[in-house]
Each structure stands twice: as structure tokens, then as C-alpha cells.
Amino acid sequence: MNKLARVVAIDSPNLTDHDQAGLTGWVHDCGAFVFRLHHPERCGVCWSALRNAQAHNGNWRKAYIREAAS
């Protein structure tokens, strides 16, 4: 059975939703997701694609990963 991972943004920073392992991370406006406790400094995906202004714009939302059977 294949499984898909779905990133779920947390709308309120006060919510404590998390994945099955109890982890949360951050999703950038471009769709990149990273597991970090604290707000990331820059987006590695945007930085690698030379979208440097977007990489540092701070548009991150707290999120977690939910697995869904496909």
C-alpha cells in the first residue's frame, strides 16, 4: 500500500495540532515544508532557485504532516 503525505497548515499559532509522531514544522508560501521547532530564517527551496527575496520574506505558517492511504 502506498501512502501520501499531506501538509496541513495550522491556522492559529495557539493550536497544538501535530502529526502521529507529535511533530510540527513550517510550510512556506512556495509549498516547501521543514521540520523545525522555531521559525526558519529562509526557504532553502527558494534560495536554491535564486528567488532570494522570496526566500527571506518570512511567509511561513506552522504546519504538520498527515499520512493518507492512497
N, C-alpha and C positions, 0 to 999 in steps of 0.2 A: 504494500500500500504506500503510495506517495503522499507526502504531506506538504502543504504550502504554509509558508509563514506570512502572517498578515500583521502589519504595523498598525497599532491602534493608538491614536493621539489622545492624550489626556487633556480635556478642555480646561479644567480648573487645576491650578498648581497645588491646591489643597487636597485633591483627591489622592488616595494611596493605592490606586489600581496597579496591578503588576502581573507579570506572566506567571506560568506554572512554577518557575524556579524562584519567584519572588524578586525578580529583577526589573528595573526600569531603565530607560535610556532616553535618547533625544532624537527627534526627527527634524531634518532641515527642510526648508521650503522646496528644495530641489528633489526631495524624496530620500536622501541619504539618511541612514539610521546608524547610531553608535550607542553602545552601552557605556555610560559614564554616570558617576554619581552627581557630578557638578556640570553646569552649563559649559559646553565646548567653546573653545576660543575661536576656531574657524572650521569650515567644512572642508575635509580632505578631498571630496569628490570635486567640488567647485574649484578648489585650489589647483588640483591636477589638470583640470580642463581650462586653466588660465582665466577663470571667471573670478578674479581676485577680489573685486569689490563685493560681489555676492557672497564670497567665502567668509568675509568678515562682517556681514550685515547684521548678525545676531538674530536672525529669524529662525529660532529653534523652538520646538514645542516638546514638552515632556511626553514620552510615549513608552509603550511596551510591545512585545511580540506575542501574538496569539497563534497557535498552530491550528490549522483546519485541515481535515482529511479531504483529499481530492478524489 
